[in-house]
Amino acid sequence: MNSKKVMIVFQKELMEVLRDKRTLFTTLLLPIILYPILIVGINAIMTRQTGVLEQQSATIAVQDSVLSSVSRSIIADMAAIDNYSFIPAGENAQELYDSKDIQAIVSIRDSLTSEGLTTYHVFVQYDAANERSGMVYSKIRDSLAGSEQRIVEDHLRSRGMDPQLMNIVDVRKIDTASTQRKMGMMLGMFLPYIMILMLLTGASVVAADLVAGEKERKTLETLLVSGIGRMEIVIGKYITIITLGMLSLIVNLFSISVSVKYMLSQSGVIMDGAQLPFGAILILLAAMLPLATLFAAILLSISTFSRNMKEARSYEQPLMMVAMMMGMISFLPAVEMNNLMALIPVINIALLFKAVMIQDYQLSHLLITIGSTLILDVFAIWGTIKLFNTEGILFRSDDDSGSIKGIKKNKANFFNPYNGLVYFSLALMLLYYLGSYLQSKDLATGLVQTQLLVIALPVLLILRLLKMKSNEILRIKIPRLTEVLLIPFIAIPASIIVALFSQLINAIYPFPETYLENLGQLFMMDLPLWGSFLVIAVAPGVCEELMFRGFLPRFFQKYSMKINIVLSGLMFAAFHLDPFRFAPVFLLGMLLAYLTLRSGSIINSMISHTLNNGFALFIMSFAGAPFMKFILRGEDDLHYWLLVPALLVLALAIYMFHKVTGDKECVE
Amino acid sequence: MISVKNLTKEFPKKDGSVFYAVDDVTFEAKDGEIVCLLGVNGAGKTTTMRVLSTVFQPSSGTAEIQGWDIKTHPDKVRENLGFLSGDTGLYNRLRVHEFIRYFGRLYSMDDPTITRRMDEMAELLDMKDFMDKKIEFLSTGMKQKVSIVRSIIHDPPVMIFDEPTSGLDILTARNIVAFIRSCKERGKCVLFSTHIMREAERLADRVVMIHKGKILADGSLDALREISRQTDLDDIFIHFVNQSDLETEVQAHEF
């Protein structure tokens, strides 16, 4: 690689970027103007508005049902509040309150304790969602607190006791955190998020322009035929993105810190010698550099893959969303940095940030963070160079296989991996929104409706619309008798293994109680056993198989059977929206996919799926029965020794199934 | 000089089959000679030129530019090659001299040499007035001149022009045609592609006819006239296309 040429590309790209008014504005000028306006301006307005709120007058209706000297003194105390007027509550008090003519209703009642002591109850009715009413409450509460103190003291005195009795327990806090660290904690919460966001925004504006933009303006070919290698081009552009990202980050940070400092000095906060932790920010900027390189590499590959800027910008969106969500981890309480967290990109920076800000971090975490990010970065940039050298990607032509028009033109085109992922995502969304809505009403009906309406119906509808042969596409075909006879010997041991696996996970990493309760509800439905069997075993066995083993594999049929089995398992597991059961469901999904794809008949996996779910139902339903002692330990856990016979039977049965089905792989 | 040997470039199609954009193409272009790659749109002209200029990798076969193999020495090939097409984009935010210097530097030229070459070319192409202007403010004709200078700033012995006049008005196109002639005069090897028969007739010493990725005919205009017994280039071209279609049919019957 010729580093001189890399620098030539870098210089030129930088000059070009800095001459682009749009880029210059969004990455550099906007932050310089925006933060002072946002932070200082809004703060000033807020201070003013709070003042206005405090000065606002209010009318409060008072209903005194006690009419004693004590209740009168409480009212007299309240009447001393500036700008507030108190009226006796008439019958129309509630009406006045509803029409917002009065802002609160105070009613005083009393009761007698068993010792014969009069207790006063003061009810303050106010609207917490209304700022003005909220202010009224807080002022009345302050006044009441004063009244309470005085009344209790009077009482104590009248009984010949020392009012100091009230202060017999004196609680004081000793805060060891310096103002510096407190400020660090606050900054550590929101700064990582902002910094990650700023870095990405700055870098993404440039990245889209650098390759996709060159494609759009037809300059890429000119560059490719000139005297420079592709790797040098990629590295030159890559350094440009990193530089702009970091530059944008620094400008943003500078603008924020100046604004915050100004705001603090204006608002008269006692800084107690606390400074904005510039030293810490410098360490973090250094730690941000690897992240900048990682983002730059990913953004550059997106730009390389995209046909034009618009496409690049839209492909950048998911990356932004994911990074933003990961960056938000610093807002979560009780998530702390450890060696494992230090391995996860973005999250590690956010947590490190938090730790550095409160001056409580380990060097090892810093090093792991930087190291792991850099390793990922090497992979990402290597991938980008690969992409840049792939003609099919760099000169990607228009394809309309995803559009309705394209599908109509060529029906076979419909089944491509891209559409498969789109379909899966849509189904997932449908499940999440419609499914949970259906199940919220009545669990049993909801479950069946979900299976039929969300999972099976769309598949059949699409095939109908495309006028395809459902039987053929979904592999609905009578299997051979020998295959079917083997299925129970596969399904039951597999169920046992999967159940044991879940049990093991639960033992190592216990599931939350509420989760287990929700899962338990499934088996506690108010249905006869055959009804539960239909809902829990048959419906999913038929409907889920149609989608996961019949429909979805068609989208990926250009890949080998092995890849299809893994994909089917992954999607099946993801579809259950259940992180705790992901691994067991994944294994089960792969087994079911194997059964269908190997034999060419979906009936096999339908029976197997039904048997598997039926087995779980059987265990739950007969958990208490005496004959179950043989296989159960405790309430509903299986004996671990069952693993051995299960594995043996499963292995033998699969071996025979493999033999019986011969070599007719159905994914060509 | 350019020498192309059994060059094939295939692209995968969506249905899994292969599309031969360039199919076993062999031809040569000598120094001081203008060779025209003639064919209708989609015949494989641009793909051939992209392979020659190392933008694409050949699927099989190879080619040499000035003795350098496009597969083994792509960097040497690019050094010896000037490439110009009708719709090349320019970096709008750069000034003309910055743009040309950028490409000069990418060819590892030193700054004094670049300046000297640039001044010469500016004089020759009458560009002095706009060397300091930003490219976005230039007219199409001016931009075309900038592209020309860019393609020969490193004084390459071989020039490849891909549809150089497509999309240009007559006056600008005339600049290009004049420039191609001047390349020949300076002893360079020139390969240009077009689908306009008249252009081929006016410029080419030799015509290589390409259709559906395959070469139909290769020879001087006179030679092609003789073989096809036609005078007009349009008719000559159609003659060869018909002949090749007939051959494909015969082959199809044989199988």
Interface residues (C-beta under 8 A of the other chain):
Chain A: N2 K4 K5 I8 V9 K12 M15 E16 R19 D20 E214 R217 K218 T219 E221 T222 L224 V225 S226 G227 I228 G229 E391 G392 D399 S401 A412 N413 K558
Chain B: F11 P12 K14 D15 G16 R50 S53 T54 V55 F56 Q57 P74 D75 R78 E79 L81 F83 S85 D87 T88 G89 L90 Y91 N92 R93 L94 E98 Y102 F103 R105 L106 Y107 S108 R150 H154
